Amino acid sequence: MSDRTAVIMLACAMTVLVAILVGGAAGYLARRDHATYSTAVTRAALAFAATLTLAATVASALANAFS
């Protein structure tokens, strides 16, 4: 495995980890706001998906800017 591949895989893993943390925080804050469990899970999933989408958009823009 080349160094470039290892860095890309590490960046992907870090992005997914950050998205999981953001989703967990959103679910926790929703529960603290007295939301039902289903609403809290929905908010967590929405935050997770939004974080991954934002990260993919930024990565794509950076890849196009530097190529």
PyMOL Python script that loads the backbone (N, CA, C, O; Angstrom):
from pymol import cmd

cmd.read_pdbstr("""\
ATOM      1  N   MET A   1       0.848  -1.165   0.000  1.00  0.00           N
ATOM      2  CA  MET A   1       0.000   0.000   0.000  1.00  0.00           C
ATOM      3  C   MET A   1       0.899   1.235   0.000  1.00  0.00           C
ATOM      4  O   MET A   1       1.851   1.326   0.774  1.00  0.00           O
ATOM      5  N   SER A   2       0.588   2.154  -0.856  1.00  0.00           N
ATOM      6  CA  SER A   2       1.395   3.371  -0.941  1.00  0.00           C
ATOM      7  C   SER A   2       1.022   4.341   0.184  1.00  0.00           C
ATOM      8  O   SER A   2      -0.009   4.192   0.839  1.00  0.00           O
ATOM      9  N   ASP A   3       1.870   5.317   0.384  1.00  0.00           N
ATOM     10  CA  ASP A   3       1.612   6.312   1.423  1.00  0.00           C
ATOM     11  C   ASP A   3       0.366   7.122   1.113  1.00  0.00           C
ATOM     12  O   ASP A   3      -0.400   7.466   2.012  1.00  0.00           O
ATOM     13  N   ARG A   4       0.166   7.427  -0.172  1.00  0.00           N
ATOM     14  CA  ARG A   4      -1.002   8.212  -0.577  1.00  0.00           C
ATOM     15  C   ARG A   4      -2.295   7.470  -0.252  1.00  0.00           C
ATOM     16  O   ARG A   4      -3.249   8.065   0.249  1.00  0.00           O
ATOM     17  N   THR A   5      -2.323   6.172  -0.538  1.00  0.00           N
ATOM     18  CA  THR A   5      -3.507   5.371  -0.250  1.00  0.00           C
ATOM     19  C   THR A   5      -3.771   5.311   1.248  1.00  0.00           C
ATOM     20  O   THR A   5      -4.917   5.396   1.690  1.00  0.00           O
ATOM     21  N   ALA A   6      -2.713   5.164   2.019  1.00  0.00           N
ATOM     22  CA  ALA A   6      -2.864   5.112   3.477  1.00  0.00           C
ATOM     23  C   ALA A   6      -3.415   6.424   4.028  1.00  0.00           C
ATOM     24  O   ALA A   6      -4.255   6.415   4.928  1.00  0.00           O
ATOM     25  N   VAL A   7      -2.952   7.537   3.500  1.00  0.00           N
ATOM     26  CA  VAL A   7      -3.443   8.839   3.960  1.00  0.00           C
ATOM     27  C   VAL A   7      -4.900   9.025   3.576  1.00  0.00           C
ATOM     28  O   VAL A   7      -5.686   9.542   4.369  1.00  0.00           O
ATOM     29  N   ILE A   8      -5.269   8.615   2.381  1.00  0.00           N
ATOM     30  CA  ILE A   8      -6.665   8.738   1.946  1.00  0.00           C
ATOM     31  C   ILE A   8      -7.577   7.875   2.814  1.00  0.00           C
ATOM     32  O   ILE A   8      -8.654   8.315   3.216  1.00  0.00           O
ATOM     33  N   MET A   9      -7.148   6.652   3.101  1.00  0.00           N
ATOM     34  CA  MET A   9      -7.962   5.770   3.946  1.00  0.00           C
ATOM     35  C   MET A   9      -8.074   6.317   5.363  1.00  0.00           C
ATOM     36  O   MET A   9      -9.137   6.229   5.976  1.00  0.00           O
ATOM     37  N   LEU A  10      -6.989   6.880   5.891  1.00  0.00           N
ATOM     38  CA  LEU A  10      -7.033   7.483   7.218  1.00  0.00           C
ATOM     39  C   LEU A  10      -7.964   8.689   7.238  1.00  0.00           C
ATOM     40  O   LEU A  10      -8.710   8.876   8.199  1.00  0.00           O
ATOM     41  N   ALA A  11      -7.930   9.501   6.200  1.00  0.00           N
ATOM     42  CA  ALA A  11      -8.826  10.659   6.122  1.00  0.00           C
ATOM     43  C   ALA A  11     -10.287  10.224   6.051  1.00  0.00           C
ATOM     44  O   ALA A  11     -11.151  10.848   6.666  1.00  0.00           O
ATOM     45  N   CYS A  12     -10.565   9.159   5.308  1.00  0.00           N
ATOM     46  CA  CYS A  12     -11.940   8.646   5.245  1.00  0.00           C
ATOM     47  C   CYS A  12     -12.398   8.131   6.598  1.00  0.00           C
ATOM     48  O   CYS A  12     -13.532   8.377   7.009  1.00  0.00           O
ATOM     49  N   ALA A  13     -11.529   7.426   7.283  1.00  0.00           N
ATOM     50  CA  ALA A  13     -11.877   6.908   8.609  1.00  0.00           C
ATOM     51  C   ALA A  13     -12.116   8.052   9.596  1.00  0.00           C
ATOM     52  O   ALA A  13     -13.040   7.992  10.407  1.00  0.00           O
ATOM     53  N   MET A  14     -11.295   9.075   9.527  1.00  0.00           N
ATOM     54  CA  MET A  14     -11.477  10.227  10.412  1.00  0.00           C
ATOM     55  C   MET A  14     -12.784  10.962  10.110  1.00  0.00           C
ATOM     56  O   MET A  14     -13.467  11.427  11.023  1.00  0.00           O
ATOM     57  N   THR A  15     -13.123  11.062   8.836  1.00  0.00           N
ATOM     58  CA  THR A  15     -14.368  11.723   8.455  1.00  0.00           C
ATOM     59  C   THR A  15     -15.577  10.962   8.976  1.00  0.00           C
ATOM     60  O   THR A  15     -16.520  11.561   9.493  1.00  0.00           O
ATOM     61  N   VAL A  16     -15.550   9.646   8.839  1.00  0.00           N
ATOM     62  CA  VAL A  16     -16.658   8.842   9.343  1.00  0.00           C
ATOM     63  C   VAL A  16     -16.734   8.942  10.864  1.00  0.00           C
ATOM     64  O   VAL A  16     -17.832   9.004  11.417  1.00  0.00           O
ATOM     65  N   LEU A  17     -15.599   8.961  11.546  1.00  0.00           N
ATOM     66  CA  LEU A  17     -15.584   9.094  12.992  1.00  0.00           C
ATOM     67  C   LEU A  17     -16.181  10.423  13.430  1.00  0.00           C
ATOM     68  O   LEU A  17     -16.969  10.470  14.374  1.00  0.00           O
ATOM     69  N   VAL A  18     -15.811  11.493  12.755  1.00  0.00           N
ATOM     70  CA  VAL A  18     -16.371  12.807  13.083  1.00  0.00           C
ATOM     71  C   VAL A  18     -17.877  12.817  12.829  1.00  0.00           C
ATOM     72  O   VAL A  18     -18.632  13.383  13.620  1.00  0.00           O
ATOM     73  N   ALA A  19     -18.320  12.200  11.739  1.00  0.00           N
ATOM     74  CA  ALA A  19     -19.752  12.148  11.437  1.00  0.00           C
ATOM     75  C   ALA A  19     -20.502  11.359  12.507  1.00  0.00           C
ATOM     76  O   ALA A  19     -21.610  11.733  12.891  1.00  0.00           O
ATOM     77  N   ILE A  20     -19.906  10.274  12.988  1.00  0.00           N
ATOM     78  CA  ILE A  20     -20.539   9.493  14.055  1.00  0.00           C
ATOM     79  C   ILE A  20     -20.647  10.320  15.331  1.00  0.00           C
ATOM     80  O   ILE A  20     -21.676  10.297  16.005  1.00  0.00           O
ATOM     81  N   LEU A  21     -19.585  11.049  15.660  1.00  0.00           N
ATOM     82  CA  LEU A  21     -19.622  11.885  16.854  1.00  0.00           C
ATOM     83  C   LEU A  21     -20.661  13.000  16.746  1.00  0.00           C
ATOM     84  O   LEU A  21     -21.360  13.301  17.714  1.00  0.00           O
ATOM     85  N   VAL A  22     -20.759  13.604  15.573  1.00  0.00           N
ATOM     86  CA  VAL A  22     -21.763  14.655  15.367  1.00  0.00           C
ATOM     87  C   VAL A  22     -23.173  14.078  15.468  1.00  0.00           C
ATOM     88  O   VAL A  22     -24.057  14.688  16.070  1.00  0.00           O
ATOM     89  N   GLY A  23     -23.378  12.908  14.879  1.00  0.00           N
ATOM     90  CA  GLY A  23     -24.687  12.264  14.971  1.00  0.00           C
ATOM     91  C   GLY A  23     -25.043  11.897  16.398  1.00  0.00           C
ATOM     92  O   GLY A  23     -26.179  12.091  16.831  1.00  0.00           O
ATOM     93  N   GLY A  24     -24.067  11.365  17.132  1.00  0.00           N
ATOM     94  CA  GLY A  24     -24.313  11.030  18.537  1.00  0.00           C
ATOM     95  C   GLY A  24     -24.636  12.254  19.367  1.00  0.00           C
ATOM     96  O   GLY A  24     -25.526  12.219  20.217  1.00  0.00           O
ATOM     97  N   ALA A  25     -23.911  13.344  19.121  1.00  0.00           N
ATOM     98  CA  ALA A  25     -24.177  14.584  19.850  1.00  0.00           C
ATOM     99  C   ALA A  25     -25.561  15.127  19.518  1.00  0.00           C
ATOM    100  O   ALA A  25     -26.264  15.618  20.401  1.00  0.00           O
ATOM    101  N   ALA A  26     -25.952  15.042  18.260  1.00  0.00           N
ATOM    102  CA  ALA A  26     -27.283  15.529  17.871  1.00  0.00           C
ATOM    103  C   ALA A  26     -28.379  14.693  18.529  1.00  0.00           C
ATOM    104  O   ALA A  26     -29.378  15.236  19.001  1.00  0.00           O
ATOM    105  N   GLY A  27     -28.194  13.389  18.560  1.00  0.00           N
ATOM    106  CA  GLY A  27     -29.173  12.525  19.233  1.00  0.00           C
ATOM    107  C   GLY A  27     -29.248  12.801  20.722  1.00  0.00           C
ATOM    108  O   GLY A  27     -30.333  12.844  21.301  1.00  0.00           O
ATOM    109  N   TYR A  28     -28.081  12.988  21.343  1.00  0.00           N
ATOM    110  CA  TYR A  28     -28.043  13.284  22.778  1.00  0.00           C
ATOM    111  C   TYR A  28     -28.741  14.608  23.078  1.00  0.00           C
ATOM    112  O   TYR A  28     -29.539  14.696  24.012  1.00  0.00           O
ATOM    113  N   LEU A  29     -28.440  15.632  22.288  1.00  0.00           N
ATOM    114  CA  LEU A  29     -29.067  16.932  22.520  1.00  0.00           C
ATOM    115  C   LEU A  29     -30.566  16.891  22.263  1.00  0.00           C
ATOM    116  O   LEU A  29     -31.331  17.587  22.930  1.00  0.00           O
ATOM    117  N   ALA A  30     -30.987  16.087  21.309  1.00  0.00           N
ATOM    118  CA  ALA A  30     -32.428  15.945  21.060  1.00  0.00           C
ATOM    119  C   ALA A  30     -33.114  15.291  22.255  1.00  0.00           C
ATOM    120  O   ALA A  30     -34.205  15.699  22.652  1.00  0.00           O
ATOM    121  N   ARG A  31     -32.467  14.272  22.826  1.00  0.00           N
ATOM    122  CA  ARG A  31     -33.055  13.625  24.008  1.00  0.00           C
ATOM    123  C   ARG A  31     -33.070  14.577  25.197  1.00  0.00           C
ATOM    124  O   ARG A  31     -34.014  14.569  25.987  1.00  0.00           O
ATOM    125  N   ARG A  32     -32.028  15.398  25.329  1.00  0.00           N
ATOM    126  CA  ARG A  32     -31.999  16.374  26.425  1.00  0.00           C
ATOM    127  C   ARG A  32     -33.099  17.416  26.269  1.00  0.00           C
ATOM    128  O   ARG A  32     -33.526  18.038  27.241  1.00  0.00           O
ATOM    129  N   ASP A  33     -33.555  17.598  25.016  1.00  0.00           N
ATOM    130  CA  ASP A  33     -34.634  18.540  24.728  1.00  0.00           C
ATOM    131  C   ASP A  33     -35.990  17.859  24.841  1.00  0.00           C
ATOM    132  O   ASP A  33     -37.000  18.398  24.389  1.00  0.00           O
ATOM    133  N   HIS A  34     -36.014  16.665  25.451  1.00  0.00           N
ATOM    134  CA  HIS A  34     -37.231  15.879  25.704  1.00  0.00           C
ATOM    135  C   HIS A  34     -37.911  15.403  24.423  1.00  0.00           C
ATOM    136  O   HIS A  34     -39.137  15.303  24.368  1.00  0.00           O
ATOM    137  N   ALA A  35     -37.126  15.112  23.405  1.00  0.00           N
ATOM    138  CA  ALA A  35     -37.680  14.531  22.184  1.00  0.00           C
ATOM    139  C   ALA A  35     -37.854  13.022  22.409  1.00  0.00           C
ATOM    140  O   ALA A  35     -37.188  12.432  23.260  1.00  0.00           O
ATOM    141  N   THR A  36     -38.744  12.417  21.645  1.00  0.00           N
ATOM    142  CA  THR A  36     -38.913  10.971  21.744  1.00  0.00           C
ATOM    143  C   THR A  36     -37.685  10.278  21.158  1.00  0.00           C
ATOM    144  O   THR A  36     -36.876  10.901  20.469  1.00  0.00           O
ATOM    145  N   TYR A  37     -37.555   8.970  21.442  1.00  0.00           N
ATOM    146  CA  TYR A  37     -36.404   8.237  20.930  1.00  0.00           C
ATOM    147  C   TYR A  37     -36.370   8.222  19.399  1.00  0.00           C
ATOM    148  O   TYR A  37     -35.309   8.363  18.792  1.00  0.00           O
ATOM    149  N   SER A  38     -37.536   8.050  18.791  1.00  0.00           N
ATOM    150  CA  SER A  38     -37.555   8.013  17.326  1.00  0.00           C
ATOM    151  C   SER A  38     -37.161   9.368  16.725  1.00  0.00           C
ATOM    152  O   SER A  38     -36.474   9.418  15.705  1.00  0.00           O
ATOM    153  N   THR A  39     -37.586  10.439  17.344  1.00  0.00           N
ATOM    154  CA  THR A  39     -37.200  11.764  16.871  1.00  0.00           C
ATOM    155  C   THR A  39     -35.708  12.000  17.072  1.00  0.00           C
ATOM    156  O   THR A  39     -35.048  12.584  16.212  1.00  0.00           O
ATOM    157  N   ALA A  40     -35.177  11.548  18.204  1.00  0.00           N
ATOM    158  CA  ALA A  40     -33.754  11.717  18.474  1.00  0.00           C
ATOM    159  C   ALA A  40     -32.909  10.925  17.481  1.00  0.00           C
ATOM    160  O   ALA A  40     -31.882  11.414  17.012  1.00  0.00           O
ATOM    161  N   VAL A  41     -33.333   9.713  17.161  1.00  0.00           N
ATOM    162  CA  VAL A  41     -32.594   8.899  16.190  1.00  0.00           C
ATOM    163  C   VAL A  41     -32.669   9.535  14.806  1.00  0.00           C
ATOM    164  O   VAL A  41     -31.687   9.524  14.064  1.00  0.00           O
ATOM    165  N   THR A  42     -33.822  10.085  14.459  1.00  0.00           N
ATOM    166  CA  THR A  42     -33.976  10.750  13.174  1.00  0.00           C
ATOM    167  C   THR A  42     -33.058  11.963  13.074  1.00  0.00           C
ATOM    168  O   THR A  42     -32.417  12.180  12.046  1.00  0.00           O
ATOM    169  N   ARG A  43     -32.999  12.747  14.140  1.00  0.00           N
ATOM    170  CA  ARG A  43     -32.106  13.921  14.133  1.00  0.00           C
ATOM    171  C   ARG A  43     -30.643  13.497  14.060  1.00  0.00           C
ATOM    172  O   ARG A  43     -29.839  14.138  13.384  1.00  0.00           O
ATOM    173  N   ALA A  44     -30.304  12.424  14.753  1.00  0.00           N
ATOM    174  CA  ALA A  44     -28.928  11.920  14.719  1.00  0.00           C
ATOM    175  C   ALA A  44     -28.560  11.449  13.314  1.00  0.00           C
ATOM    176  O   ALA A  44     -27.469  11.737  12.821  1.00  0.00           O
ATOM    177  N   ALA A  45     -29.469  10.729  12.681  1.00  0.00           N
ATOM    178  CA  ALA A  45     -29.205  10.241  11.325  1.00  0.00           C
ATOM    179  C   ALA A  45     -29.093  11.399  10.344  1.00  0.00           C
ATOM    180  O   ALA A  45     -28.256  11.369   9.441  1.00  0.00           O
ATOM    181  N   LEU A  46     -29.914  12.401  10.511  1.00  0.00           N
ATOM    182  CA  LEU A  46     -29.858  13.578   9.642  1.00  0.00           C
ATOM    183  C   LEU A  46     -28.532  14.318   9.814  1.00  0.00           C
ATOM    184  O   LEU A  46     -27.930  14.748   8.830  1.00  0.00           O
ATOM    185  N   ALA A  47     -28.079  14.466  11.046  1.00  0.00           N
ATOM    186  CA  ALA A  47     -26.799  15.145  11.295  1.00  0.00           C
ATOM    187  C   ALA A  47     -25.637  14.325  10.742  1.00  0.00           C
ATOM    188  O   ALA A  47     -24.694  14.888  10.186  1.00  0.00           O
ATOM    189  N   PHE A  48     -25.694  13.003  10.887  1.00  0.00           N
ATOM    190  CA  PHE A  48     -24.658  12.119  10.348  1.00  0.00           C
ATOM    191  C   PHE A  48     -24.576  12.255   8.834  1.00  0.00           C
ATOM    192  O   PHE A  48     -23.489  12.410   8.278  1.00  0.00           O
ATOM    193  N   ALA A  49     -25.719  12.198   8.172  1.00  0.00           N
ATOM    194  CA  ALA A  49     -25.754  12.293   6.711  1.00  0.00           C
ATOM    195  C   ALA A  49     -25.304  13.676   6.236  1.00  0.00           C
ATOM    196  O   ALA A  49     -24.601  13.786   5.231  1.00  0.00           O
ATOM    197  N   ALA A  50     -25.699  14.716   6.940  1.00  0.00           N
ATOM    198  CA  ALA A  50     -25.301  16.063   6.552  1.00  0.00           C
ATOM    199  C   ALA A  50     -23.795  16.259   6.706  1.00  0.00           C
ATOM    200  O   ALA A  50     -23.162  16.913   5.877  1.00  0.00           O
ATOM    201  N   THR A  51     -23.226  15.695   7.762  1.00  0.00           N
ATOM    202  CA  THR A  51     -21.783  15.810   7.964  1.00  0.00           C
ATOM    203  C   THR A  51     -21.017  15.091   6.865  1.00  0.00           C
ATOM    204  O   THR A  51     -20.040  15.626   6.341  1.00  0.00           O
ATOM    205  N   LEU A  52     -21.448  13.885   6.509  1.00  0.00           N
ATOM    206  CA  LEU A  52     -20.772  13.162   5.436  1.00  0.00           C
ATOM    207  C   LEU A  52     -20.921  13.874   4.098  1.00  0.00           C
ATOM    208  O   LEU A  52     -19.978  13.917   3.307  1.00  0.00           O
ATOM    209  N   THR A  53     -22.090  14.427   3.844  1.00  0.00           N
ATOM    210  CA  THR A  53     -22.312  15.162   2.601  1.00  0.00           C
ATOM    211  C   THR A  53     -21.426  16.400   2.526  1.00  0.00           C
ATOM    212  O   THR A  53     -20.827  16.678   1.487  1.00  0.00           O
ATOM    213  N   LEU A  54     -21.342  17.140   3.620  1.00  0.00           N
ATOM    214  CA  LEU A  54     -20.493  18.323   3.657  1.00  0.00           C
ATOM    215  C   LEU A  54     -19.029  17.952   3.465  1.00  0.00           C
ATOM    216  O   LEU A  54     -18.310  18.633   2.734  1.00  0.00           O
ATOM    217  N   ALA A  55     -18.582  16.892   4.107  1.00  0.00           N
ATOM    218  CA  ALA A  55     -17.185  16.463   3.968  1.00  0.00           C
ATOM    219  C   ALA A  55     -16.887  16.035   2.530  1.00  0.00           C
ATOM    220  O   ALA A  55     -15.818  16.341   2.002  1.00  0.00           O
ATOM    221  N   ALA A  56     -17.817  15.334   1.903  1.00  0.00           N
ATOM    222  CA  ALA A  56     -17.616  14.915   0.516  1.00  0.00           C
ATOM    223  C   ALA A  56     -17.585  16.115  -0.426  1.00  0.00           C
ATOM    224  O   ALA A  56     -16.801  16.134  -1.375  1.00  0.00           O
ATOM    225  N   THR A  57     -18.414  17.096  -0.178  1.00  0.00           N
ATOM    226  CA  THR A  57     -18.437  18.294  -1.010  1.00  0.00           C
ATOM    227  C   THR A  57     -17.133  19.081  -0.881  1.00  0.00           C
ATOM    228  O   THR A  57     -16.570  19.534  -1.878  1.00  0.00           O
ATOM    229  N   VAL A  58     -16.664  19.238   0.343  1.00  0.00           N
ATOM    230  CA  VAL A  58     -15.415  19.966   0.566  1.00  0.00           C
ATOM    231  C   VAL A  58     -14.238  19.212  -0.057  1.00  0.00           C
ATOM    232  O   VAL A  58     -13.367  19.823  -0.677  1.00  0.00           O
ATOM    233  N   ALA A  59     -14.211  17.898   0.107  1.00  0.00           N
ATOM    234  CA  ALA A  59     -13.125  17.101  -0.475  1.00  0.00           C
ATOM    235  C   ALA A  59     -13.143  17.180  -1.996  1.00  0.00           C
ATOM    236  O   ALA A  59     -12.090  17.264  -2.627  1.00  0.00           O
ATOM    237  N   SER A  60     -14.315  17.153  -2.577  1.00  0.00           N
ATOM    238  CA  SER A  60     -14.432  17.258  -4.031  1.00  0.00           C
ATOM    239  C   SER A  60     -13.975  18.634  -4.519  1.00  0.00           C
ATOM    240  O   SER A  60     -13.276  18.741  -5.527  1.00  0.00           O
ATOM    241  N   ALA A  61     -14.369  19.672  -3.808  1.00  0.00           N
ATOM    242  CA  ALA A  61     -13.942  21.016  -4.197  1.00  0.00           C
ATOM    243  C   ALA A  61     -12.441  21.171  -4.072  1.00  0.00           C
ATOM    244  O   ALA A  61     -11.813  21.791  -4.930  1.00  0.00           O
ATOM    245  N   LEU A  62     -11.852  20.619  -3.019  1.00  0.00           N
ATOM    246  CA  LEU A  62     -10.402  20.709  -2.854  1.00  0.00           C
ATOM    247  C   LEU A  62      -9.680  19.896  -3.919  1.00  0.00           C
ATOM    248  O   LEU A  62      -8.643  20.323  -4.426  1.00  0.00           O
ATOM    249  N   ALA A  63     -10.211  18.740  -4.260  1.00  0.00           N
ATOM    250  CA  ALA A  63      -9.579  17.915  -5.282  1.00  0.00           C
ATOM    251  C   ALA A  63      -9.608  18.615  -6.641  1.00  0.00           C
ATOM    252  O   ALA A  63      -8.643  18.546  -7.403  1.00  0.00           O
ATOM    253  N   ASN A  64     -10.716  19.287  -6.937  1.00  0.00           N
ATOM    254  CA  ASN A  64     -10.820  19.999  -8.214  1.00  0.00           C
ATOM    255  C   ASN A  64      -9.951  21.259  -8.210  1.00  0.00           C
ATOM    256  O   ASN A  64      -9.443  21.662  -9.256  1.00  0.00           O
ATOM    257  N   ALA A  65      -9.779  21.874  -7.060  1.00  0.00           N
ATOM    258  CA  ALA A  65      -8.990  23.100  -6.990  1.00  0.00           C
ATOM    259  C   ALA A  65      -7.505  22.827  -7.156  1.00  0.00           C
ATOM    260  O   ALA A  65      -6.784  23.654  -7.714  1.00  0.00           O
ATOM    261  N   PHE A  66      -7.043  21.692  -6.686  1.00  0.00           N
ATOM    262  CA  PHE A  66      -5.616  21.395  -6.710  1.00  0.00           C
ATOM    263  C   PHE A  66      -5.202  20.438  -7.833  1.00  0.00           C
ATOM    264  O   PHE A  66      -4.053  20.001  -7.878  1.00  0.00           O
ATOM    265  N   SER A  67      -6.115  20.116  -8.723  1.00  0.00           N
ATOM    266  CA  SER A  67      -5.736  19.209  -9.823  1.00  0.00           C
ATOM    267  C   SER A  67      -5.529  19.952 -11.124  1.00  0.00           C
ATOM    268  O   SER A  67      -5.208  19.337 -12.141  1.00  0.00           O
TER     269      SER A  67
END
""", "prot")
cmd.dss("prot")
cmd.show_as("cartoon", "prot")
cmd.util.cbc("prot")
cmd.orient("prot")
